[in-house]
């Protein structure tokens, strides 16, 4: 069956009822073995995601094993940075998997749009992914296929983006041996660890390697061994060590400690890497206590672009001289981060820092101060060519106005965000701004409607 026919048959499933409870809708994504559809769960009248085998593989024994494997792994983990498995079953010999529906793009798609991220944003994002991976490793589960395309980025109601790990289809339970050895290397060539290429079973250290590849890719815009055929990529992994980010991409601005960490994660010898996600999380958190603390605001951030609510980092508050409250100490730290970002000149870092500070002020009930900081950020980042990330600040400003009863100001800011996102060529920003404009307009109409 060719790809065109397979896609047509997958689309023909729309409207089918799976397991007597799930009404299949449009296709969300297609992989090598499965097709993910949006669906409605009748019993709870909620939207879910249903994963089905590709039509030509509906009754393939290996596919059934992988679906069951994904269901077992996903059902053991309950963490906000992991997409939850809700149900698993079999319909006429065809397996199906029901998961949370996450309304957001894959991280790989976002990376294609922006090219790369400031190292600060990349670290904050990866710290959350590692937080979810910690739970998986604690349950004895090796993901074995971590990559940017297996991370969904969900935008929460307050504008915060939350990364969610998906696809445990080739996950391995560390205490189990496979029934039969794999004849081929499983995983994605750019992300698979060298020892797995050699035929060894993936371990926690293999997941750590994949996290290193993701960090490298997020910061530089490319993978360390990318280019050429799969065989060529895997051969280079076996023969050479990865180049440091600053050597491979001289224009990349990243502290030496971060470059050294990524280099360690990408070591050919798994014994030279960090052993698991817990050790990696400690290492990421420890960076905030080193000499890079002034340029690497990693510990317990409240960044409004990449939420860190799920991390386990501890913030070291210096309160030995004066009885400063934790809240005020944290706000001083946020202002210091903003000054550092402005001095660095990166528009993305400046936007992140303004959003962090505004969120911190809101949490401290300094609502007017939060508005002033957002407006100052908009003025600082507004560019004639429209290439900056000012739309992020405008969306936050619109939501701030809405929350504090300034409906007209909220609509104006939302429309401005839509215009700026369009000028910047950001599909994510345009979609978020359009949704916000529509919601504000509906609310305005409802408020103007006369009471019966």
Long-range contacts (C-beta under 8 A, 24 or more apart in sequence): 1-55, 1-56, 6-54, 6-55, 6-56, 9-55, 9-56, 10-35, 10-52, 10-54, 10-55, 13-37, 13-52, 13-55, 17-42, 18-50, 18-52, 18-89, 18-91, 18-96, 19-87, 19-89, 19-91, 19-96, 19-98, 21-87, 22-48, 22-50, 22-87, 22-96, 22-98, 24-50, 24-52, 29-106, 30-54, 31-167, 33-57, 33-63, 33-66, 33-169, 34-63, 34-67, 34-169, 38-101, 39-98, 39-101, 41-98, 47-101, 48-86, 48-98, 48-99, 48-100, 48-101, 49-98, 49-99, 49-100, 49-101, 49-102, 50-96, 50-97, 50-98, 50-99, 51-96, 51-97, 51-98, 51-99, 52-94, 52-95, 52-96, 53-94, 53-95, 58-93, 58-94, 59-93, 59-94, 63-95, 64-95, 66-169, 66-170, 67-95, 67-96, 67-97, 67-169, 68-95, 69-168, 69-169, 69-170, 69-171, 70-97, 70-167, 70-168, 70-169, 70-171, 71-97, 72-173, 73-136, 73-141, 73-168, 73-171, 73-173, 74-99, 74-168, 76-139, 76-141, 77-132, 77-135, 77-136, 77-139, 77-141, 78-135, 79-131, 79-132, 79-135, 79-136, 79-310, 80-132, 80-162, 80-164, 80-309, 80-310, 81-128, 81-129, 81-131, 81-132, 81-162, 81-163, 81-164, 81-165, 81-310, 82-132, 82-135, 82-136, 82-164, 82-165, 83-152, 83-164, 83-165, 83-166, 99-166, 102-152, 102-154, 102-164, 102-166, 103-154, 103-155, 104-152, 104-153, 104-154, 104-155, 104-161, 104-164, 105-152, 105-153, 105-428, 106-148, 106-149, 106-150, 106-151, 106-152, 106-153, 107-148, 107-149, 107-151, 107-152, 107-153, 107-163, 108-147, 108-148, 108-149, 108-151, 109-149, 110-153, 110-428, 111-148, 111-217, 111-218, 111-221, 113-426, 113-427, 113-428, 115-221, 116-218, 116-219, 116-220, 116-221, 116-252, 117-218, 117-219, 117-348, 118-346, 118-348, 118-349, 118-352, 119-219, 119-252, 119-253, 119-254, 119-255, 119-258, 119-296, 120-295, 120-296, 120-297, 120-298, 120-349, 120-352, 121-218, 121-303, 121-305, 121-306, 121-348, 121-349, 121-352, 122-215, 122-218, 122-219, 123-215, 123-258, 123-284, 123-287, 123-296, 123-298, 124-298, 124-301, 124-303, 124-306, 124-308, 125-163, 125-218, 125-306, 126-211, 126-214, 126-215, 126-218, 126-284, 127-281, 127-284, 127-285, 127-298, 127-308, 127-311, 127-313, 128-162, 128-163, 128-306, 128-307, 128-308, 128-310, 128-311, 129-163, 129-165, 129-211, 129-214, 130-211, 130-277, 130-280, 130-281, 130-284, 131-281, 131-310, 131-311, 131-312, 132-164, 132-165, 132-310, 133-165, 133-207, 133-211, 133-277, 134-277, 134-278, 134-281, 134-312, 136-165, 136-171, 136-277, 137-204, 137-207, 137-276, 137-277, 137-278, 138-278, 140-173, 140-174, 140-175, 141-168, 141-171, 141-172, 141-173, 141-174, 142-171, 142-172, 142-173, 142-174, 142-202, 142-203, 142-204, 142-206, 142-207, 143-168, 143-171, 143-207, 143-210, 144-170, 144-171, 144-172, 144-186, 144-187, 144-196, 144-202, 144-206, 144-207, 145-169, 145-170, 145-171, 145-186, 145-187, 145-188, 145-191, 145-210, 146-191, 146-207, 146-210, 146-211, 146-214, 147-188, 147-190, 147-191, 147-210, 147-213, 147-214, 148-214, 148-217, 148-218, 149-188, 151-214, 155-432, 156-307, 158-304, 158-399, 159-304, 159-392, 159-395, 159-396, 159-399, 159-432, 160-304, 160-305, 160-306, 160-307, 161-305, 161-306, 161-307, 162-307, 162-310, 163-306, 172-201, 172-202, 174-203, 174-204, 185-234, 189-230, 189-233, 189-234, 190-223, 190-225, 190-226, 190-233, 191-223, 192-234, 192-237, 193-270, 194-237, 194-238, 194-268, 195-270, 197-234, 197-237, 197-238, 198-238, 203-270, 204-275, 204-276, 204-277, 205-270, 205-271, 205-273, 205-274, 205-275, 205-276, 206-270, 207-276, 207-277, 208-265, 208-273, 208-274, 208-275, 208-276, 208-277, 208-279, 208-280, 209-265, 209-266, 209-267, 209-270, 209-273, 211-265, 211-277, 211-280, 212-262, 212-264, 212-265, 212-266, 212-273, 213-266, 215-262, 215-265, 216-242, 216-245, 216-262, 216-266, 219-245, 219-252, 219-254, 219-258, 219-262, 220-245, 220-248, 220-249, 220-252, 221-249, 222-248, 222-249, 224-248, 224-266, 237-268, 238-268, 241-266, 241-267, 241-268, 242-266, 253-344, 253-346, 255-292, 255-295, 255-296, 257-287, 257-290, 257-291, 257-292, 257-296, 258-287, 258-292, 258-296, 261-287, 281-311, 281-312, 281-313, 284-313, 285-311, 285-312, 285-313, 285-314, 288-313, 288-316, 289-316, 294-336, 294-340, 295-340, 295-344, 297-333, 297-337, 297-340, 297-356, 301-356, 302-356, 302-359, 302-360, 302-363, 303-352, 303-355, 303-356, 303-359, 304-352, 304-355, 304-356, 304-358, 304-359, 304-392, 304-396, 305-351, 305-352, 305-355, 305-392, 327-363, 327-364, 328-364, 330-360, 331-357, 331-360, 331-361, 331-364, 334-360, 342-380, 347-381, 347-383, 347-388, 347-389, 348-389, 350-377, 350-380, 350-381, 351-377, 351-381, 351-388, 351-389, 351-390, 351-392, 351-393, 354-380, 354-393, 355-392, 355-393, 355-396, 358-396, 358-400, 362-400, 367-400, 367-404, 370-400, 371-397, 371-400, 371-401, 371-404, 374-400, 382-420, 385-423, 386-420, 386-423, 386-424, 387-423, 387-424, 388-420, 388-424, 389-424, 389-426, 389-429, 390-420, 390-424, 391-417, 391-418, 391-420, 391-421, 391-424, 391-426, 391-429, 391-433, 392-429, 394-420, 394-433, 395-429, 395-432, 395-433, 395-436, 398-436, 398-440, 399-436, 402-440, 407-440, 407-443, 407-444, 407-447, 410-440, 411-437, 411-440, 411-441, 411-444, 414-440
